[in-house]
Amino acid sequence: MKLGIIGTAGAGKTTLLSLLSGIPYESSLRYQLEKRFHYVAIRIPDERLLKIWETQQDKNMVQATMEITDSVPLSENPSERKSNNMALASLREVDGIILVIPCYQKREDTEWVTAEIERIKTDILLSDLEIIERRLDKIKHQKGRGSLSPSEIHEEQTFLNTLKEYIESGKNQKDITLTSHTEQLCKTYGFLSRKPISIILNISELDLSLENKYIKVTNQYRCVWLPLKLEYEMSLLSPEEQQDFLTDYGLKSLQRDKVLKLCYEILELCTFFTIGKDEVRSWAIKNGGNILVAAGKVHTDMARGFIAADVVSFPDWLNNNSSIKIAKERGKLRTEGKDYVVKDGDIIHLKFNI
């Protein structure tokens, strides 16, 4: 799964990329200055994986990952919408968006935060609208030509007109029913307004103790607030030094994991685990994915030659002496077929033959 970071200059996008990925700030900044579209893998922490690994310490522990990229800064000037469209276009293949808002720049104006979020969301809608209108115009002048059948052209035209109407009227696009064809169209065009958005409020460290300052924003949007610069600087310290800083600022822990959890939620992901010969590993798939999707995530051969899967939930494993063997003896290990829908926390052993 892929995430793209957007925001204006100075919002803290590059700092966030470094915080989540562990890449030095200077390297992240260089990618942006050189306008290099570069994905970085970020590991997803999970305490359940650690508990499983503790019973298998002769093996490697491998965390699930997501990919993340920074974008060129958005302009605040309405006359530069064309440059904003170019910045947004670089993110059309991502699965979700992280929008960074520089609250620290206008500490006394919390109303500005909401206005800024809506302004950038409007830019996203206008960017999609431009693609839709351009495609509709092309269809109008190409009828009877091209590789699409008349019925496919009609379906695409109807869908784009519906999407256009929803955008212009401010309706919720999630109410639009997608067919397999129109779902593929969304992926092809990469409509950003249909992608889930998480919002990071980059606050001043002076506002850390003011828990209710941004309560209106947090109630209205899916967001996490944190001082990104301070958080990144603390992430570079040793655990002992981190604890001293956290105590000084009255914090219990770093907020990095909260940001990752929010990203996980907006992408609607769930985690399953495998215990292999050499490694204990967590994997991320979309909620509602069946066991064949999980098998394909581990290896395409496992999906192709799938026979069955032995499955135990993490709580059942934990409550049975953290042992697959004991869970099986007590009837908590199940054998599932290809239609089984994977649940978050499942520990899975795949059986296949190729």
C-alpha atoms as a printed R data frame, in Angstrom:
    type eleno elety resid chain resno       x       y       z
1   ATOM     1    CA   MET     A     1   0.000   0.000   0.000
2   ATOM     2    CA   LYS     A     2   1.220   3.500  -0.858
3   ATOM     3    CA   LEU     A     3   0.798   6.833   0.909
4   ATOM     4    CA   GLY     A     4   1.548  10.319  -0.405
5   ATOM     5    CA   ILE     A     5   2.253  13.403   1.723
6   ATOM     6    CA   ILE     A     6   0.935  16.815   0.641
7   ATOM     7    CA   GLY     A     7   1.078  20.288   2.133
8   ATOM     8    CA   THR     A     8   2.378  23.787   1.583
9   ATOM     9    CA   ALA     A     9   6.021  24.861   1.885
10  ATOM    10    CA   GLY     A    10   7.134  24.688   5.512
11  ATOM    11    CA   ALA     A    11   4.191  22.534   6.567
12  ATOM    12    CA   GLY     A    12   6.490  19.766   7.779
13  ATOM    13    CA   LYS     A    13   6.036  17.191   5.006
14  ATOM    14    CA   THR     A    14   9.706  16.307   4.739
15  ATOM    15    CA   THR     A    15  10.091  16.137   8.525
16  ATOM    16    CA   LEU     A    16   7.134  13.744   8.650
17  ATOM    17    CA   LEU     A    17   8.684  11.560   5.943
18  ATOM    18    CA   SER     A    18  11.925  11.353   7.940
19  ATOM    19    CA   LEU     A    19  10.072  10.669  11.189
20  ATOM    20    CA   LEU     A    20   8.070   7.782   9.724
21  ATOM    21    CA   SER     A    21  10.831   6.254   7.614
22  ATOM    22    CA   GLY     A    22  13.921   6.825   9.728
23  ATOM    23    CA   ILE     A    23  15.702   8.366   6.736
24  ATOM    24    CA   PRO     A    24  17.846  11.394   7.707
25  ATOM    25    CA   TYR     A    25  16.095  14.708   7.130
26  ATOM    26    CA   GLU     A    26  18.830  15.864   4.755
27  ATOM    27    CA   SER     A    27  18.244  12.863   2.469
28  ATOM    28    CA   SER     A    28  14.467  13.365   2.469
29  ATOM    29    CA   LEU     A    29  14.930  17.052   1.681
30  ATOM    30    CA   ARG     A    30  17.284  16.246  -1.195
31  ATOM    31    CA   TYR     A    31  14.656  14.019  -2.829
32  ATOM    32    CA   GLN     A    32  12.151  16.874  -2.673
33  ATOM    33    CA   LEU     A    33  14.536  19.592  -3.893
34  ATOM    34    CA   GLU     A    34  15.529  17.396  -6.822
35  ATOM    35    CA   LYS     A    35  11.815  16.711  -7.414
36  ATOM    36    CA   ARG     A    36  12.535  12.988  -7.368
37  ATOM    37    CA   PHE     A    37   9.423  10.884  -6.910
38  ATOM    38    CA   HIS     A    38  10.822   8.434  -4.420
39  ATOM    39    CA   TYR     A    39   8.953   5.838  -2.344
40  ATOM    40    CA   VAL     A    40  10.321   4.852   1.042
41  ATOM    41    CA   ALA     A    41   9.278   1.740   2.983
42  ATOM    42    CA   ILE     A    42   8.047   2.336   6.530
43  ATOM    43    CA   ARG     A    43   7.752  -0.497   9.042
44  ATOM    44    CA   ILE     A    44   4.483  -0.897  10.944
45  ATOM    45    CA   PRO     A    45   5.055  -1.650  14.645
46  ATOM    46    CA   ASP     A    46   2.781  -4.269  16.233
47  ATOM    47    CA   GLU     A    47   3.114  -5.481  19.814
48  ATOM    48    CA   ARG     A    48   1.458  -8.767  18.848
49  ATOM    49    CA   LEU     A    49   4.280  -9.545  16.430
50  ATOM    50    CA   LEU     A    50   6.806  -8.924  19.195
51  ATOM    51    CA   LYS     A    51   4.972 -11.351  21.507
52  ATOM    52    CA   ILE     A    52   4.963 -14.040  18.816
53  ATOM    53    CA   TRP     A    53   8.650 -13.473  18.092
54  ATOM    54    CA   GLU     A    54   9.490 -13.806  21.795
55  ATOM    55    CA   THR     A    55   8.491 -17.482  21.527
56  ATOM    56    CA   GLN     A    56  10.557 -17.900  18.335
57  ATOM    57    CA   GLN     A    57  13.730 -15.936  19.027
58  ATOM    58    CA   ASP     A    58  15.886 -18.143  16.847
59  ATOM    59    CA   LYS     A    59  14.063 -16.591  13.876
60  ATOM    60    CA   ASN     A    60  14.106 -13.144  12.319
61  ATOM    61    CA   MET     A    61  11.275 -10.710  12.977
62  ATOM    62    CA   VAL     A    62   9.941  -8.913   9.887
63  ATOM    63    CA   GLN     A    63   7.358  -6.153  10.200
64  ATOM    64    CA   ALA     A    64   4.652  -5.318   7.691
65  ATOM    65    CA   THR     A    65   5.450  -2.246   5.608
66  ATOM    66    CA   MET     A    66   3.778   0.559   3.728
67  ATOM    67    CA   GLU     A    67   5.369   2.801   1.112
68  ATOM    68    CA   ILE     A    68   5.364   6.560   1.480
69  ATOM    69    CA   THR     A    69   6.451   9.490  -0.673
70  ATOM    70    CA   ASP     A    70   6.740  13.261  -0.338
71  ATOM    71    CA   SER     A    71   5.371  15.680  -2.953
72  ATOM    72    CA   VAL     A    72   6.352  19.090  -4.255
73  ATOM    73    CA   PRO     A    73   4.897  21.778  -1.933
74  ATOM    74    CA   LEU     A    74   1.465  23.142  -2.790
75  ATOM    75    CA   SER     A    75   1.154  26.868  -3.393
76  ATOM    76    CA   GLU     A    76  -1.160  29.028  -1.278
77  ATOM    77    CA   ASN     A    77  -1.653  31.371  -4.229
78  ATOM    78    CA   PRO     A    78  -4.929  30.662  -6.127
79  ATOM    79    CA   SER     A    79  -3.313  31.889  -9.357
80  ATOM    80    CA   GLU     A    80  -0.831  29.001  -9.197
81  ATOM    81    CA   ARG     A    81  -3.406  26.215  -9.378
82  ATOM    82    CA   LYS     A    82  -1.661  24.786 -12.439
83  ATOM    83    CA   SER     A    83   1.509  24.139 -10.417
84  ATOM    84    CA   ASN     A    84  -0.622  22.603  -7.669
85  ATOM    85    CA   ASN     A    85  -2.208  20.273 -10.229
86  ATOM    86    CA   MET     A    86   1.285  19.145 -11.242
87  ATOM    87    CA   ALA     A    87   2.190  18.454  -7.597
88  ATOM    88    CA   LEU     A    88  -1.032  16.516  -7.037
89  ATOM    89    CA   ALA     A    89  -0.639  14.576 -10.288
90  ATOM    90    CA   SER     A    90   2.482  12.910  -8.886
91  ATOM    91    CA   LEU     A    91   0.317  11.251  -6.214
92  ATOM    92    CA   ARG     A    92  -2.405   9.739  -8.378
93  ATOM    93    CA   GLU     A    93  -1.102   6.191  -7.925
94  ATOM    94    CA   VAL     A    94  -1.123   6.290  -4.104
95  ATOM    95    CA   ASP     A    95  -3.791   4.542  -2.024
96  ATOM    96    CA   GLY     A    96  -4.118   7.247   0.613
97  ATOM    97    CA   ILE     A    97  -3.087  10.832   1.349
98  ATOM    98    CA   ILE     A    98  -1.504  12.460   4.393
99  ATOM    99    CA   LEU     A    99  -2.219  16.192   4.523
100 ATOM   100    CA   VAL     A   100   0.122  18.189   6.785
101 ATOM   101    CA   ILE     A   101  -1.208  21.480   8.188
102 ATOM   102    CA   PRO     A   102   1.342  23.936   9.721
103 ATOM   103    CA   CYS     A   103  -0.659  24.969  12.787
104 ATOM   104    CA   TYR     A   104   2.503  26.333  14.395
105 ATOM   105    CA   GLN     A   105   2.579  29.139  11.813
106 ATOM   106    CA   LYS     A   106  -0.719  30.640  13.022
107 ATOM   107    CA   ARG     A   107  -0.971  29.544  16.649
108 ATOM   108    CA   GLU     A   108  -3.644  32.089  17.593
109 ATOM   109    CA   ASP     A   109  -5.985  31.302  14.690
110 ATOM   110    CA   THR     A   110  -7.528  27.848  15.053
111 ATOM   111    CA   GLU     A   111 -10.284  28.755  12.574
112 ATOM   112    CA   TRP     A   112  -7.582  29.067   9.911
113 ATOM   113    CA   VAL     A   113  -6.774  25.359  10.326
114 ATOM   114    CA   THR     A   114 -10.229  24.282   9.152
115 ATOM   115    CA   ALA     A   115 -10.166  26.832   6.325
116 ATOM   116    CA   GLU     A   116  -6.755  25.576   5.179
117 ATOM   117    CA   ILE     A   117  -7.894  21.949   5.183
118 ATOM   118    CA   GLU     A   118 -10.959  22.833   3.113
119 ATOM   119    CA   ARG     A   119  -8.905  24.988   0.728
120 ATOM   120    CA   ILE     A   120  -6.555  22.111  -0.078
121 ATOM   121    CA   LYS     A   121  -9.435  19.635  -0.356
122 ATOM   122    CA   THR     A   122 -11.029  22.033  -2.854
123 ATOM   123    CA   ASP     A   123  -7.787  22.091  -4.860
124 ATOM   124    CA   ILE     A   124  -7.929  18.292  -4.943
125 ATOM   125    CA   LEU     A   125 -11.521  18.347  -6.190
126 ATOM   126    CA   LEU     A   126 -10.716  20.919  -8.886
127 ATOM   127    CA   SER     A   127  -7.748  18.851 -10.007
128 ATOM   128    CA   ASP     A   128  -9.997  15.804 -10.455
129 ATOM   129    CA   LEU     A   129 -12.649  17.900 -12.157
130 ATOM   130    CA   GLU     A   130 -10.115  19.054 -14.725
131 ATOM   131    CA   ILE     A   131  -9.251  15.424 -15.576
132 ATOM   132    CA   ILE     A   132 -12.935  14.497 -15.867
133 ATOM   133    CA   GLU     A   133 -13.762  17.400 -18.183
134 ATOM   134    CA   ARG     A   134 -10.730  16.713 -20.352
135 ATOM   135    CA   ARG     A   135 -11.684  13.044 -20.694
136 ATOM   136    CA   LEU     A   136 -15.350  13.834 -21.435
137 ATOM   137    CA   ASP     A   137 -14.274  16.224 -24.170
138 ATOM   138    CA   LYS     A   138 -12.009  13.541 -25.643
139 ATOM   139    CA   ILE     A   139 -14.823  10.962 -25.618
140 ATOM   140    CA   LYS     A   140 -17.113  13.443 -27.348
141 ATOM   141    CA   HIS     A   141 -14.686  13.866 -30.234
142 ATOM   142    CA   GLN     A   142 -13.642  10.220 -30.509
143 ATOM   143    CA   LYS     A   143 -16.997   8.437 -30.655
144 ATOM   144    CA   GLY     A   144 -16.853   5.537 -33.051
145 ATOM   145    CA   ARG     A   145 -13.072   5.293 -32.802
146 ATOM   146    CA   GLY     A   146 -10.676   3.626 -30.403
147 ATOM   147    CA   SER     A   147 -10.614   0.196 -28.770
148 ATOM   148    CA   LEU     A   148 -13.597   0.629 -26.430
149 ATOM   149    CA   SER     A   149 -17.000  -0.766 -27.339
150 ATOM   150    CA   PRO     A   150 -20.018   1.590 -27.518
151 ATOM   151    CA   SER     A   151 -21.358   0.144 -24.243
152 ATOM   152    CA   GLU     A   152 -18.013   0.709 -22.466
153 ATOM   153    CA   ILE     A   153 -17.848   4.278 -23.785
154 ATOM   154    CA   HIS     A   154 -21.406   4.908 -22.609
155 ATOM   155    CA   GLU     A   155 -20.650   3.479 -19.140
156 ATOM   156    CA   GLU     A   156 -17.518   5.595 -18.791
157 ATOM   157    CA   GLN     A   157 -19.282   8.726 -19.989
158 ATOM   158    CA   THR     A   158 -22.201   8.171 -17.605
159 ATOM   159    CA   PHE     A   159 -19.876   7.529 -14.678
160 ATOM   160    CA   LEU     A   160 -17.714  10.594 -15.358
161 ATOM   161    CA   ASN     A   161 -20.778  12.814 -15.672
162 ATOM   162    CA   THR     A   162 -22.107  11.427 -12.378
163 ATOM   163    CA   LEU     A   163 -18.760  12.004 -10.682
164 ATOM   164    CA   LYS     A   164 -18.629  15.530 -12.122
165 ATOM   165    CA   GLU     A   165 -22.097  16.281 -10.753
166 ATOM   166    CA   TYR     A   166 -21.161  14.939  -7.303
167 ATOM   167    CA   ILE     A   167 -17.988  17.047  -7.174
168 ATOM   168    CA   GLU     A   168 -19.715  20.235  -8.314
169 ATOM   169    CA   SER     A   169 -22.582  19.807  -5.837
170 ATOM   170    CA   GLY     A   170 -20.429  18.701  -2.913
171 ATOM   171    CA   LYS     A   171 -22.085  15.303  -2.557
172 ATOM   172    CA   ASN     A   172 -20.304  12.353  -0.935
173 ATOM   173    CA   GLN     A   173 -18.659  10.328  -3.716
174 ATOM   174    CA   LYS     A   174 -18.801   7.192  -1.580
175 ATOM   175    CA   ASP     A   175 -22.516   7.057  -2.402
176 ATOM   176    CA   ILE     A   176 -21.668   6.275  -6.040
177 ATOM   177    CA   THR     A   177 -21.993   2.559  -6.803
178 ATOM   178    CA   LEU     A   178 -19.010   1.252  -8.751
179 ATOM   179    CA   THR     A   179 -18.966  -1.564 -11.280
180 ATOM   180    CA   SER     A   180 -15.776  -3.511 -11.989
181 ATOM   181    CA   HIS     A   181 -15.270  -1.273 -15.043
182 ATOM   182    CA   THR     A   182 -15.803   2.062 -13.249
183 ATOM   183    CA   GLU     A   183 -13.675   0.882 -10.326
184 ATOM   184    CA   GLN     A   184 -10.858   0.253 -12.798
185 ATOM   185    CA   LEU     A   185 -11.438   3.725 -14.268
186 ATOM   186    CA   CYS     A   186 -10.917   5.244 -10.817
187 ATOM   187    CA   LYS     A   187  -7.592   3.444 -10.543
188 ATOM   188    CA   THR     A   188  -6.578   4.453 -14.078
189 ATOM   189    CA   TYR     A   189  -7.309   8.152 -13.552
190 ATOM   190    CA   GLY     A   190  -6.211   8.130  -9.915
191 ATOM   191    CA   PHE     A   191  -8.952  10.465  -8.678
192 ATOM   192    CA   LEU     A   192  -7.475  11.955  -5.509
193 ATOM   193    CA   SER     A   193 -10.831  13.051  -4.110
194 ATOM   194    CA   ARG     A   194 -11.846   9.388  -3.841
195 ATOM   195    CA   LYS     A   195  -8.760   8.498  -1.801
196 ATOM   196    CA   PRO     A   196  -8.863   8.456   2.012
197 ATOM   197    CA   ILE     A   197  -7.160  11.392   3.724
198 ATOM   198    CA   SER     A   198  -5.520  11.571   7.143
199 ATOM   199    CA   ILE     A   199  -4.555  14.963   8.518
200 ATOM   200    CA   ILE     A   200  -1.478  15.783  10.569
201 ATOM   201    CA   LEU     A   201  -1.693  18.984  12.591
202 ATOM   202    CA   ASN     A   202   1.890  20.185  12.941
203 ATOM   203    CA   ILE     A   203   1.548  22.162  16.167
204 ATOM   204    CA   SER     A   204   3.955  24.287  18.151
205 ATOM   205    CA   GLU     A   205   5.630  22.544  21.077
206 ATOM   206    CA   LEU     A   206   4.232  25.431  23.166
207 ATOM   207    CA   ASP     A   207   0.742  24.024  22.566
208 ATOM   208    CA   LEU     A   208   1.486  20.482  23.730
209 ATOM   209    CA   SER     A   209  -0.346  20.922  27.013
210 ATOM   210    CA   LEU     A   210  -3.444  22.467  25.380
211 ATOM   211    CA   GLU     A   211  -5.339  19.260  24.652
212 ATOM   212    CA   ASN     A   212  -8.591  21.002  23.663
213 ATOM   213    CA   LYS     A   213  -7.137  23.736  21.467
214 ATOM   214    CA   TYR     A   214  -7.823  21.806  18.248
215 ATOM   215    CA   ILE     A   215 -10.814  19.837  19.508
216 ATOM   216    CA   LYS     A   216 -13.113  21.193  16.769
217 ATOM   217    CA   VAL     A   217 -10.696  20.034  14.098
218 ATOM   218    CA   THR     A   218 -10.125  16.598  15.628
219 ATOM   219    CA   ASN     A   219 -13.882  16.099  15.967
220 ATOM   220    CA   GLN     A   220 -14.444  16.992  12.309
221 ATOM   221    CA   TYR     A   221 -11.522  15.218  10.626
222 ATOM   222    CA   ARG     A   222  -9.443  12.074  11.054
223 ATOM   223    CA   CYS     A   223  -6.253  13.592  12.379
224 ATOM   224    CA   VAL     A   224  -3.340  13.450  14.797
225 ATOM   225    CA   TRP     A   225  -1.688  16.551  16.274
226 ATOM   226    CA   LEU     A   226   1.993  16.689  17.181
227 ATOM   227    CA   PRO     A   227   5.032  19.026  16.939
228 ATOM   228    CA   LEU     A   228   6.821  17.333  14.053
229 ATOM   229    CA   LYS     A   229  10.220  18.991  14.468
230 ATOM   230    CA   LEU     A   230  10.392  18.121  18.164
231 ATOM   231    CA   GLU     A   231   9.103  14.615  17.534
232 ATOM   232    CA   TYR     A   232  11.731  14.008  14.838
233 ATOM   233    CA   GLU     A   233  14.535  15.355  17.035
234 ATOM   234    CA   MET     A   234  13.441  13.090  19.909
235 ATOM   235    CA   SER     A   235  13.348  10.089  17.583
236 ATOM   236    CA   LEU     A   236  17.099  10.504  17.045
237 ATOM   237    CA   LEU     A   237  17.853  10.166  20.763
238 ATOM   238    CA   SER     A   238  18.585   7.073  22.799
239 ATOM   239    CA   PRO     A   239  15.619   5.520  24.677
240 ATOM   240    CA   GLU     A   240  16.894   6.980  27.963
241 ATOM   241    CA   GLU     A   241  17.237  10.482  26.498
242 ATOM   242    CA   GLN     A   242  13.826  10.178  24.856
243 ATOM   243    CA   GLN     A   243  12.248   9.372  28.214
244 ATOM   244    CA   ASP     A   244  13.841  12.442  29.785
245 ATOM   245    CA   PHE     A   245  12.426  14.660  27.024
246 ATOM   246    CA   LEU     A   246   8.985  13.040  27.252
247 ATOM   247    CA   THR     A   247   8.946  13.669  30.987
248 ATOM   248    CA   ASP     A   248   9.989  17.306  30.497
249 ATOM   249    CA   TYR     A   249   7.120  17.855  28.047
250 ATOM   250    CA   GLY     A   250   4.579  15.840  30.042
251 ATOM   251    CA   LEU     A   251   4.187  13.190  27.333
252 ATOM   252    CA   LYS     A   252   3.768   9.441  27.774
253 ATOM   253    CA   SER     A   253   5.244   8.398  24.439
254 ATOM   254    CA   LEU     A   254   6.203   9.565  20.972
255 ATOM   255    CA   GLN     A   255   3.296  10.136  18.590
256 ATOM   256    CA   ARG     A   256   4.838   8.368  15.566
257 ATOM   257    CA   ASP     A   257   2.880   5.176  16.195
258 ATOM   258    CA   LYS     A   258  -0.382   7.154  16.399
259 ATOM   259    CA   VAL     A   259   0.311   8.579  12.939
260 ATOM   260    CA   LEU     A   260   0.959   5.092  11.545
261 ATOM   261    CA   LYS     A   261  -2.165   3.744  13.220
262 ATOM   262    CA   LEU     A   262  -4.255   6.494  11.618
263 ATOM   263    CA   CYS     A   263  -2.740   5.716   8.199
264 ATOM   264    CA   TYR     A   264  -3.525   2.033   8.745
265 ATOM   265    CA   GLU     A   265  -7.124   2.929   9.593
266 ATOM   266    CA   ILE     A   266  -7.755   5.185   6.608
267 ATOM   267    CA   LEU     A   267  -6.349   2.523   4.267
268 ATOM   268    CA   GLU     A   268  -8.711   0.000   5.948
269 ATOM   269    CA   LEU     A   269  -5.953  -2.533   6.519
270 ATOM   270    CA   CYS     A   270  -5.774  -5.539   8.793
271 ATOM   271    CA   THR     A   271  -2.776  -7.577   9.951
272 ATOM   272    CA   PHE     A   272  -2.128 -11.292   9.859
273 ATOM   273    CA   PHE     A   273   0.945 -13.201  10.995
274 ATOM   274    CA   THR     A   274   2.992 -16.123   9.711
275 ATOM   275    CA   ILE     A   275   5.579 -18.232  11.510
276 ATOM   276    CA   GLY     A   276   7.994 -19.631   8.944
277 ATOM   277    CA   LYS     A   277  11.158 -21.664   9.063
278 ATOM   278    CA   ASP     A   278  13.409 -18.605   9.299
279 ATOM   279    CA   GLU     A   279  11.154 -15.697  10.199
280 ATOM   280    CA   VAL     A   280   8.144 -14.480  12.139
281 ATOM   281    CA   ARG     A   281   6.337 -11.908  10.057
282 ATOM   282    CA   SER     A   282   3.365  -9.546   9.975
283 ATOM   283    CA   TRP     A   283   1.521  -8.767   6.749
284 ATOM   284    CA   ALA     A   284  -0.985  -6.069   5.825
285 ATOM   285    CA   ILE     A   285  -3.986  -6.613   3.543
286 ATOM   286    CA   LYS     A   286  -7.268  -4.786   2.985
287 ATOM   287    CA   ASN     A   287 -10.079  -5.532   5.403
288 ATOM   288    CA   GLY     A   288 -12.376  -8.177   3.940
289 ATOM   289    CA   GLY     A   289  -9.634  -9.919   1.971
290 ATOM   290    CA   ASN     A   290  -9.932 -13.698   1.805
291 ATOM   291    CA   ILE     A   291  -7.266 -16.281   2.478
292 ATOM   292    CA   LEU     A   292  -6.219 -16.379  -1.196
293 ATOM   293    CA   VAL     A   293  -5.388 -12.664  -1.010
294 ATOM   294    CA   ALA     A   294  -3.299 -13.348   2.094
295 ATOM   295    CA   ALA     A   295  -1.593 -16.309   0.416
296 ATOM   296    CA   GLY     A   296  -0.751 -14.163  -2.614
297 ATOM   297    CA   LYS     A   297   0.704 -11.519  -0.334
298 ATOM   298    CA   VAL     A   298   3.133 -14.079   1.107
299 ATOM   299    CA   HIS     A   299   3.968 -15.613  -2.288
300 ATOM   300    CA   THR     A   300   2.086 -15.888  -5.574
301 ATOM   301    CA   ASP     A   301   2.802 -19.632  -5.685
302 ATOM   302    CA   MET     A   302   0.937 -20.081  -2.406
303 ATOM   303    CA   ALA     A   303  -2.187 -18.530  -3.874
304 ATOM   304    CA   ARG     A   304  -1.872 -20.488  -7.108
305 ATOM   305    CA   GLY     A   305  -1.405 -23.839  -5.378
306 ATOM   306    CA   PHE     A   306  -3.536 -23.142  -2.298
307 ATOM   307    CA   ILE     A   307  -4.988 -26.209  -0.551
308 ATOM   308    CA   ALA     A   308  -6.044 -25.004   2.914
309 ATOM   309    CA   ALA     A   309  -4.875 -22.900   5.860
310 ATOM   310    CA   ASP     A   310  -4.523 -23.573   9.572
311 ATOM   311    CA   VAL     A   311  -5.701 -20.482  11.442
312 ATOM   312    CA   VAL     A   312  -5.692 -19.419  15.081
313 ATOM   313    CA   SER     A   313  -6.598 -15.942  16.328
314 ATOM   314    CA   PHE     A   314  -3.951 -14.038  18.271
315 ATOM   315    CA   PRO     A   315  -6.061 -13.990  21.498
316 ATOM   316    CA   ASP     A   316  -6.626 -17.771  21.279
317 ATOM   317    CA   TRP     A   317  -2.907 -18.299  20.712
318 ATOM   318    CA   LEU     A   318  -2.045 -16.029  23.650
319 ATOM   319    CA   ASN     A   319  -4.582 -17.706  25.957
320 ATOM   320    CA   ASN     A   320  -3.192 -21.145  25.161
321 ATOM   321    CA   ASN     A   321   0.310 -20.736  26.505
322 ATOM   322    CA   SER     A   322   1.362 -18.880  23.334
323 ATOM   323    CA   SER     A   323   1.549 -22.268  21.648
324 ATOM   324    CA   ILE     A   324   0.158 -23.379  18.291
325 ATOM   325    CA   LYS     A   325   0.387 -26.982  19.494
326 ATOM   326    CA   ILE     A   326  -1.686 -26.371  22.638
327 ATOM   327    CA   ALA     A   327  -4.192 -24.238  20.710
328 ATOM   328    CA   LYS     A   328  -4.654 -27.176  18.335
329 ATOM   329    CA   GLU     A   329  -5.091 -29.659  21.186
330 ATOM   330    CA   ARG     A   330  -7.796 -27.439  22.696
331 ATOM   331    CA   GLY     A   331  -9.660 -27.036  19.422
332 ATOM   332    CA   LYS     A   332  -8.691 -23.403  18.796
333 ATOM   333    CA   LEU     A   333  -6.752 -24.100  15.588
334 ATOM   334    CA   ARG     A   334  -9.095 -24.199  12.587
335 ATOM   335    CA   THR     A   335  -8.605 -25.433   9.034
336 ATOM   336    CA   GLU     A   336 -10.060 -22.952   6.557
337 ATOM   337    CA   GLY     A   337 -10.707 -23.074   2.812
338 ATOM   338    CA   LYS     A   338 -10.264 -20.519   0.050
339 ATOM   339    CA   ASP     A   339 -13.388 -18.488   0.924
340 ATOM   340    CA   TYR     A   340 -12.287 -17.737   4.481
341 ATOM   341    CA   VAL     A   341 -12.139 -13.983   5.215
342 ATOM   342    CA   VAL     A   342  -8.964 -13.111   7.087
343 ATOM   343    CA   LYS     A   343  -9.489 -11.448  10.482
344 ATOM   344    CA   ASP     A   344  -7.129  -8.939  12.059
345 ATOM   345    CA   GLY     A   345  -4.662 -10.813  14.256
346 ATOM   346    CA   ASP     A   346  -4.980 -14.210  12.579
347 ATOM   347    CA   ILE     A   347  -1.897 -16.425  12.783
348 ATOM   348    CA   ILE     A   348  -1.916 -18.403   9.551
349 ATOM   349    CA   HIS     A   349  -0.086 -21.491   8.306
350 ATOM   350    CA   LEU     A   350  -0.657 -21.916   4.571
351 ATOM   351    CA   LYS     A   351  -0.790 -25.335   2.887
352 ATOM   352    CA   PHE     A   352  -0.180 -25.382  -0.851
353 ATOM   353    CA   ASN     A   353   1.052 -27.549  -3.679
354 ATOM   354    CA   ILE     A   354   2.528 -26.454  -6.998
